[in-house]
Amino acid sequence: MKVTEVKVFPVNEERLKAYVTITLDDCFVVRDLKIIKGHAGLFVAMPSKKRKDGQFKDIAHPLNQETREQMEDAIFEEFESQVKSMGQSLDDLKREER
């Protein structure tokens, strides 16, 4: 599986930094991934749905660490490109976290 397209939609919220849509092998789209600012830095949250008990459950997610890393690398690369085009750097965002 290869991530063939990444679209990042930056937002300016305290924790939520962007929505992301990825395309896999030019034939499968996954929408509503999120780039979140957490305690340990930025991370990619998979699309999820709120259950009746109030907990969130992932709708789609990688089954192994290698696939997760491949997806995250592609997502963060495009996110950094978007952030740079807005006149910021990823380091600036990381400094804001502290």
MDTraj code that builds the backbone (N, CA, C; nanometers):
import mdtraj as md
import numpy as np

residues = "MET LYS VAL THR GLU VAL LYS VAL PHE PRO VAL ASN GLU GLU ARG LEU LYS ALA TYR VAL THR ILE THR LEU ASP ASP CYS PHE VAL VAL ARG ASP LEU LYS ILE ILE LYS GLY HIS ALA GLY LEU PHE VAL ALA MET PRO SER LYS LYS ARG LYS ASP GLY GLN PHE LYS ASP ILE ALA HIS PRO LEU ASN GLN GLU THR ARG GLU GLN MET GLU ASP ALA ILE PHE GLU GLU PHE GLU SER GLN VAL LYS SER MET GLY GLN SER LEU ASP ASP LEU LYS ARG GLU GLU ARG".split()
xyz = np.array([
    [0.0831, -0.1167, 0.0000],
    [0.0000, 0.0000, 0.0000],
    [0.0881, 0.1238, 0.0000],
    [0.0492, 0.2205, -0.0803],
    [0.1256, 0.3439, -0.0894],
    [0.0316, 0.4632, -0.0765],
    [0.0739, 0.5614, -0.0003],
    [-0.0013, 0.6863, 0.0095],
    [0.0323, 0.7656, -0.1163],
    [-0.0669, 0.7844, -0.2037],
    [-0.0415, 0.8486, -0.3320],
    [-0.0838, 0.9946, -0.3358],
    [-0.1635, 1.0378, -0.2384],
    [-0.2011, 1.1793, -0.2323],
    [-0.2361, 1.2156, -0.0890],
    [-0.1962, 1.3362, -0.0501],
    [-0.2278, 1.3880, 0.0825],
    [-0.2781, 1.5312, 0.0651],
    [-0.3941, 1.5591, 0.1211],
    [-0.4477, 1.6951, 0.1225],
    [-0.4616, 1.7370, 0.2674],
    [-0.4007, 1.8506, 0.2992],
    [-0.4026, 1.9025, 0.4360],
    [-0.4823, 2.0321, 0.4369],
    [-0.5722, 2.0430, 0.5333],
    [-0.6564, 2.1612, 0.5481],
    [-0.6299, 2.2208, 0.6874],
    [-0.5318, 2.3140, 0.6969],
    [-0.4957, 2.3706, 0.8275],
    [-0.6117, 2.4463, 0.8917],
    [-0.6171, 2.4381, 1.0232],
    [-0.7126, 2.5160, 1.1027],
    [-0.6345, 2.5796, 1.2172],
    [-0.6883, 2.6847, 1.2724],
    [-0.6181, 2.7559, 1.3786],
    [-0.6956, 2.7408, 1.5089],
    [-0.6863, 2.6225, 1.5661],
    [-0.7495, 2.5958, 1.6948],
    [-0.6410, 2.5575, 1.7939],
    [-0.6766, 2.5562, 1.9216],
    [-0.5766, 2.5289, 2.0246],
    [-0.5101, 2.3926, 2.0073],
    [-0.5900, 2.2875, 1.9949],
    [-0.5327, 2.1530, 1.9826],
    [-0.5375, 2.0997, 1.8396],
    [-0.6457, 2.1244, 1.7682],
    [-0.6609, 2.0759, 1.6311],
    [-0.5835, 2.1676, 1.5376],
    [-0.4887, 2.1096, 1.4636],
    [-0.4049, 2.1891, 1.3742],
    [-0.4427, 2.1724, 1.2276],
    [-0.5025, 2.0582, 1.1904],
    [-0.5413, 2.0390, 1.0499],
    [-0.6302, 1.9161, 1.0363],
    [-0.7142, 1.9213, 0.9321],
    [-0.7853, 1.8031, 0.8843],
    [-0.7060, 1.7492, 0.7665],
    [-0.7110, 1.6189, 0.7450],
    [-0.6319, 1.5565, 0.6394],
    [-0.7168, 1.4552, 0.5636],
    [-0.6960, 1.4513, 0.4317],
    [-0.7538, 1.3475, 0.3459],
    [-0.6378, 1.2798, 0.2749],
    [-0.6361, 1.1457, 0.2769],
    [-0.5300, 1.0726, 0.2059],
    [-0.5928, 0.9806, 0.1018],
    [-0.5151, 0.9554, -0.0028],
    [-0.5538, 0.8581, -0.1044],
    [-0.4503, 0.7464, -0.1019],
    [-0.4975, 0.6235, -0.1026],
    [-0.4107, 0.5056, -0.1015],
    [-0.4142, 0.4390, -0.2389],
    [-0.2979, 0.4131, -0.2943],
    [-0.2842, 0.3438, -0.4234],
    [-0.3726, 0.4024, -0.5330],
    [-0.3918, 0.5336, -0.5306],
    [-0.4739, 0.6023, -0.6316],
    [-0.6145, 0.5449, -0.6455],
    [-0.6644, 0.4749, -0.5416],
    [-0.7960, 0.4125, -0.5585],
    [-0.8813, 0.4067, -0.4318],
    [-0.8296, 0.4553, -0.3177],
    [-0.9083, 0.4486, -0.1943],
    [-0.8820, 0.5744, -0.1138],
    [-0.9887, 0.6459, -0.0751],
    [-0.9758, 0.7722, -0.0031],
    [-1.0179, 0.7547, 0.1423],
    [-0.9394, 0.8156, 0.2321],
    [-0.9740, 0.8196, 0.3739],
    [-0.9767, 0.9673, 0.4132],
    [-1.0920, 1.0129, 0.4618],
    [-1.1107, 1.1521, 0.5021],
    [-1.1175, 1.1639, 0.6542],
    [-1.1043, 1.2859, 0.6985],
    [-1.1219, 1.3222, 0.8404],
    [-1.0147, 1.2700, 0.9341],
    [-0.8930, 1.2469, 0.8844],
    [-0.7820, 1.2302, 0.9757],
    [-0.7552, 1.3680, 1.0325],
    [-0.6928, 1.3749, 1.1492],
    [-0.6669, 1.5046, 1.2125],
    [-0.5231, 1.5104, 1.2610],
    [-0.4648, 1.6284, 1.2511],
    [-0.3362, 1.6537, 1.3158],
    [-0.3688, 1.7279, 1.4445],
    [-0.3298, 1.6662, 1.5557],
    [-0.3633, 1.7151, 1.6890],
    [-0.2355, 1.7506, 1.7638],
    [-0.2417, 1.8591, 1.8406],
    [-0.1310, 1.8953, 1.9292],
    [-0.1578, 1.8318, 2.0647],
    [-0.0766, 1.7334, 2.0996],
    [-0.0906, 1.6655, 2.2278],
    [0.0207, 1.7044, 2.3228],
    [0.0268, 1.6390, 2.4372],
    [0.1291, 1.6691, 2.5376],
    [0.2690, 1.6358, 2.4887],
    [0.2824, 1.5335, 2.4045],
    [0.4137, 1.4907, 2.3559],
    [0.4443, 1.5449, 2.2162],
    [0.3624, 1.6368, 2.1660],
    [0.3854, 1.6929, 2.0335],
    [0.2694, 1.6635, 1.9403],
    [0.2945, 1.6840, 1.8110],
    [0.1909, 1.6619, 1.7112],
    [0.1729, 1.5135, 1.6833],
    [0.0477, 1.4724, 1.6595],
    [0.0216, 1.3346, 1.6200],
    [-0.0959, 1.3309, 1.5238],
    [-0.1077, 1.2203, 1.4518],
    [-0.2169, 1.2009, 1.3571],
    [-0.3233, 1.1147, 1.4243],
    [-0.4455, 1.1674, 1.4283],
    [-0.5596, 1.0923, 1.4823],
    [-0.6390, 1.0368, 1.3646],
    [-0.6748, 0.9116, 1.3739],
    [-0.7520, 0.8471, 1.2687],
    [-0.8979, 0.8917, 1.2760],
    [-0.9711, 0.8783, 1.1653],
    [-1.1129, 0.9141, 1.1686],
    [-1.1860, 0.8264, 1.2702],
    [-1.2763, 0.8889, 1.3450],
    [-1.3445, 0.8132, 1.4495],
    [-1.4909, 0.8545, 1.4567],
    [-1.5661, 0.7733, 1.5299],
    [-1.7084, 0.7961, 1.5481],
    [-1.7386, 0.7848, 1.6973],
    [-1.8237, 0.8736, 1.7459],
    [-1.8618, 0.8688, 1.8870],
    [-1.9667, 0.7608, 1.9077],
    [-1.9398, 0.6717, 2.0032],
    [-2.0334, 0.5644, 2.0336],
    [-2.1385, 0.6129, 2.1326],
    [-2.2418, 0.5338, 2.1504],
    [-2.3501, 0.5704, 2.2421],
    [-2.3013, 0.5904, 2.3849],
    [-2.1932, 0.5197, 2.4228],
    [-2.1417, 0.5330, 2.5589],
    [-2.0489, 0.6542, 2.5748],
    [-2.0331, 0.7354, 2.4680],
    [-1.9534, 0.8565, 2.4750],
    [-1.8082, 0.8399, 2.4342],
    [-1.7629, 0.7161, 2.4184],
    [-1.6252, 0.6921, 2.3761],
    [-1.6150, 0.7030, 2.2248],
    [-1.4938, 0.7325, 2.1778],
    [-1.4704, 0.7390, 2.0341],
    [-1.4022, 0.6115, 1.9874],
    [-1.4433, 0.5615, 1.8730],
    [-1.3877, 0.4394, 1.8147],
    [-1.3383, 0.4723, 1.6740],
    [-1.2142, 0.4328, 1.6424],
    [-1.1605, 0.4559, 1.5079],
    [-1.2463, 0.3861, 1.4039],
    [-1.2732, 0.4565, 1.2949],
    [-1.3465, 0.3991, 1.1822],
    [-1.2503, 0.3249, 1.0911],
    [-1.1332, 0.3843, 1.0711],
    [-1.0286, 0.3248, 0.9874],
    [-0.8950, 0.3507, 1.0552],
    [-0.8058, 0.2531, 1.0480],
    [-0.6733, 0.2708, 1.1081],
    [-0.5771, 0.1672, 1.0520],
    [-0.4463, 0.1978, 1.0542],
    [-0.3465, 0.1007, 1.0076],
    [-0.3399, -0.0181, 1.1034],
    [-0.3064, -0.1330, 1.0477],
    [-0.2993, -0.2543, 1.1295],
    [-0.1601, -0.2832, 1.1844],
    [-0.0592, -0.2087, 1.1362],
    [0.0752, -0.2306, 1.1882],
    [0.1525, -0.0992, 1.1936],
    [0.2607, -0.0991, 1.2693],
    [0.3392, 0.0227, 1.2912],
    [0.4037, 0.0732, 1.1628],
    [0.4480, -0.0170, 1.0767],
    [0.5122, 0.0234, 0.9509],
    [0.4155, 0.1056, 0.8639],
    [0.2933, 0.0610, 0.8537],
    [0.1939, 0.1333, 0.7744],
    [0.1597, 0.2665, 0.8396],
    [0.1465, 0.2674, 0.9716],
    [0.1186, 0.3922, 1.0435],
    [0.2301, 0.4939, 1.0183],
    [0.3544, 0.4505, 1.0263],
    [0.4673, 0.5413, 1.0054],
    [0.4697, 0.5943, 0.8620],
    [0.4406, 0.5094, 0.7656],
    [0.4368, 0.5525, 0.6256],
    [0.3298, 0.6606, 0.6074],
    [0.2129, 0.6395, 0.6647],
    [0.1052, 0.7378, 0.6553],
    [0.1435, 0.8679, 0.7256],
    [0.1954, 0.8570, 0.8480],
    [0.2326, 0.9763, 0.9232],
    [0.3417, 1.0557, 0.8538],
    [0.4415, 0.9870, 0.7975],
    [0.5492, 1.0559, 0.7263],
    [0.4935, 1.1382, 0.6106],
    [0.4057, 1.0787, 0.5309],
    [0.3471, 1.1489, 0.4164],
    [0.2607, 1.2661, 0.4637],
    [0.1852, 1.2459, 0.5699],
    [0.0968, 1.3502, 0.6222],
    [0.1779, 1.4662, 0.6787],
    [0.2784, 1.4371, 0.7610],
    [0.3578, 1.5445, 0.8210],
    [0.4419, 1.6184, 0.7168],
    [0.4844, 1.5494, 0.6125],
    [0.5585, 1.6153, 0.5042],
    [0.4693, 1.7199, 0.4362],
    [0.3464, 1.6821, 0.4044],
    [0.2541, 1.7765, 0.3407],
    [0.2120, 1.8863, 0.4380],
    [0.1922, 1.8518, 0.5645],
    [0.1562, 1.9515, 0.6648],
    [0.2662, 2.0556, 0.6781],
    [0.3904, 2.0108, 0.6829],
    [0.5032, 2.1042, 0.6928],
    [0.5084, 2.1958, 0.5709],
    [0.4804, 2.1420, 0.4534],
    [0.4765, 2.2226, 0.3318],
    [0.3681, 2.3303, 0.3419],
    [0.2510, 2.2922, 0.3907],
    [0.1405, 2.3871, 0.4080],
    [0.1761, 2.4954, 0.5105],
    [0.2357, 2.4547, 0.6209],
    [0.2716, 2.5482, 0.7272],
    [0.3754, 2.6478, 0.6743],
    [0.4731, 2.5991, 0.5970],
    [0.5753, 2.6877, 0.5405],
    [0.5130, 2.7874, 0.4437],
    [0.4153, 2.7429, 0.3654],
    [0.3515, 2.8338, 0.2702],
    [0.2717, 2.9423, 0.3413],
    [0.2389, 2.9189, 0.4684],
    [0.1667, 3.0180, 0.5489],
    [0.2641, 3.1069, 0.6263],
    [0.3935, 3.0875, 0.6030],
    [0.4938, 3.1721, 0.6673],
    [0.5374, 3.1266, 0.8041],
    [0.5059, 3.0049, 0.8414],
    [0.5482, 2.9503, 0.9706],
    [0.6398, 2.8315, 0.9450],
    [0.6925, 2.7778, 1.0516],
    [0.7678, 2.6530, 1.0418],
    [0.7099, 2.5538, 1.1414],
    [0.7382, 2.4283, 1.1192],
    [0.6918, 2.3254, 1.2119],
    [0.7540, 2.3482, 1.3497],
    [0.8771, 2.3989, 1.3534],
    [0.9422, 2.4300, 1.4811],
    [0.8642, 2.5372, 1.5570],
    [0.8092, 2.6379, 1.4839],
    [0.7276, 2.7407, 1.5495],
    [0.6072, 2.6777, 1.6172],
    [0.5411, 2.5838, 1.5477],
    [0.4251, 2.5164, 1.6064],
    [0.4651, 2.4376, 1.7292],
    [0.5797, 2.3717, 1.7230],
    [0.6247, 2.2921, 1.8371],
    [0.6568, 2.3815, 1.9556],
    [0.7123, 2.5006, 1.9283],
    [0.7416, 2.5944, 2.0378],
    [0.6122, 2.6426, 2.1019],
    [0.5066, 2.6609, 2.0239],
    [0.3779, 2.7042, 2.0782],
    [0.3219, 2.6027, 2.1766],
    [0.3643, 2.4763, 2.1629],
    [0.3124, 2.3689, 2.2477],
    [0.3616, 2.3809, 2.3899],
    [0.4752, 2.4426, 2.4079],
    [0.5372, 2.4457, 2.5409],
    [0.4744, 2.5464, 2.6313],
])
top = md.Topology()
chain = top.add_chain()
for i, resn in enumerate(residues, 1):
    res = top.add_residue(resn, chain, resSeq=i)
    for name in ("N", "CA", "C"):
        top.add_atom(name, md.element.get_by_symbol(name[0]), res)
traj = md.Trajectory(xyz[None], top)
